[in-house]
Amino acid sequence: MIISTEIESLVQSLAKRLMEKNYQLATAESCTGGLIGAVCTELSGSSAWFQCALVTYSNSAKQGLLGVHPDTLLNYGAVSKETVAEMCSGALKHRADIVVAVSGVAGPLGGSEEKPVGTVYIGWQIKSEAPRVNRFKFAGDRADVRHQATYEALKGLIKLLD
């Protein structure tokens, strides 16, 4: 896999912080399809701090692997602050100390007036704290949206650890 130097630098910075705190990271990914986990595990030695990547693309996977409540998906949709917050909490149950969760509309299909293509929710959570979720609107094609979501997910993890 070819990753940008920006993302490679973020992963190195993240790894350093996670090892200093002796934290294990888990990802819960939908629209990024495991890209965050993939860029993390590109770094040699990542097994010291990377626990798992849960690619929960379907609603049934979000429910089964992360414990997202069916009512949350019905009332707010998969691409929502509420769903991503529950994805974070569910990912923490996989022996992680810190997690990032992502759900969005990468395109080119699937957008709506309320949630156009490029809408992505990213959440971060450290064990024993409440999840923090932000909404982003990324530009570009599917690959651009996924890359930008990965970049922001990593940036947010570093910010949470600092």
N, C-alpha and C positions, 0 to 999 in steps of 0.2 A: 504494500500500500504506500502510496506517496502522500505524505502529509505536509502541510505548509510549515515553514519555519516558525511562524507565529504560534501555531498549535503545538508544535514540538516543544517550543520554549515554555508554553503554558503547562504542558504535561510535566516537564522537568521541574518546574517551580512547584506544581501541585504535589509531585512525588516527594520532594524535599519536606514540605510542610506535613504531609501525612506521616512520613517516617519519624519526624521530630515528635509528633503527638502519639505515635504508635496507633494510628487509626486505620481502619479498613474501609474502603470505598466500595459502594455498590451503585449501579446505574439501573434505572427503570426507564426504558426508551420505547417510544412509539414511532414518531415520524423520522427519527434519526436512525432507526433500524439497527442499532448496535454500534453506530459510528463512534460514539463517545467511548464505549468500552474498547473498541478496536484501536483508537488512537492511544488510549492509556496503555494497552498491552503491547504496543509497538516498542515501548521503552523496556529495555532489558532490566530485569530485576523487579518488574512491576508486581510479581507474585508476593512481594513483601508487604504490599499495601492495597492491592486490588482484589476484592472478594468475588464479585460476580457482576455480570451484565444480564439483566432481564429484559428481553425484547418482547414487549407486550403490545403487539400491533393491533390485535383484535380486542373487542370489548370483553369477550369471554376470557382471554388471557389476562386482561387487567383484573378481572374479578377473581379468577382462579389462582394466579401467581402472586397478586399484590393485595387482594382483599378489597378492591374497589367495590363499593356497594352498588347493586343494580339500580337503586333509586337515584344515586348520584349521576350515573350515566344517562338515565332516562330524563332527569330534570335539567341537567346542565350540559350533557354531551361529553364525549371523550376529550374534546378540545376545550378545556375549561380549567379555571383556577381550582375549583372544587375537586375535580378528578385528579389533577396533578398533585394536589396536597395529599390525597389518599394514596396515590402512587408512591409518594415519598415515605409515608408512614409504613406502607406495606413492604417497601424495599429494605427498611431498617430491620425488619424481622429476619433478614437473610444474613445474620451475623455481621452486620455493617455498623460502623460508628458514624458515618456520614454518607449521605446519598444525594444524587441528583436525579430528577425525573423530568421527562420531556414528552409533550404531546402537542401536535399541531397539524397544520394543513400545508404539506410541502408542495403540492400541486403536481402537474398542472390542473388536475381535476379535484373536486371535493370542496371547493370554496363556496361560501355563501355571502350574502350581504353583511350579515353579522360577524362572520368569521371568514374573511377572504383568504385566498391563497397567500401564504407567508405569515399567517397568524400562528404563533407558537407560544405556548405556556411552558416556562421552565421553573421548576421548584427545587429547593435545596433544603436539607434538614440534617442537623446534628442530633444524635441521640439525646433524649431528654429535653429537647427544645421543640418549639412549634415550627412547622414548615413555613418557608418564605417562598412565595410564588410571584413571578412577574410575567406580564404579557408583552410579547414582542411582535413587531410587524417587520418581517424581513423582505427584501426585494430580490428579484432574480428568479432563475429557474429552480427546479427541484434540487439539484446539486448545490446551488448557492444557498438555498434556505437551510438545507441540512448542515452545510459547512458553518454557516453563521450561528445556527442553534448550538452546534458543538462548541464553537469558540466561546459563546456567551455562557454555556453550561460550565465550561472549565474556568472561565473568569470568575463566575459566581462562587464556585467551590473555593477558589483561592481567597476571595474576599471574605467568605464565611469563616475560613480558618485563620485569617489575620486578626 
